[in-house]
Amino acid sequence: MPKGTTPDGDQSVRPADLERAGVWLARHGLADVRPTPLLATRLAARRRTRLAADFLLAAFIITVALIYTVNRPSGAAVDGPGPYRRARPSAAWPQTSAWPSTPSAGPTESWRRQG
């Protein structure tokens, strides 16, 4: 057997993989070339790798969604993300506005008062 070739009777390759390799060759303009067991094995490995990567990505997204769902605050609903969020009034709170009627003294108002 010459160097770099494989025997024609390689039984480790599934016939479905050889068919897929033939389709792959035809898609790339090589319809007259016969698929080799090495090409069929490499394409099958690429397909399995892509499938594993897709599965891991889906598992990661589902895990993050579950963690977010489990760690949600059970009390009051929240208006939005970040440090500027405010809790929405619930039944336990008085039914008045959640915000004070007069604006609170922010950093600029307190600075003006000092000077």
Residue pairs with C-beta under 8 A, 6 or more apart in sequence:
1 7
6 36
6 37
6 38
10 37
12 37
12 41
13 37
13 40
13 41
14 40
14 44
17 40
17 41
17 43
17 44
18 35
18 37
18 40
20 40
20 43
20 44
20 47
21 35
21 36
21 39
21 40
21 43
22 34
22 35
24 35
24 39
24 43
25 31
25 33
25 35
25 39
75 87
75 90
76 87
76 88
76 89
76 90
77 87
77 88
77 90
78 85
78 86
78 87
78 88
79 85
79 86
79 87
79 88
86 98
86 99
87 98
88 98
89 95
89 98
105 113
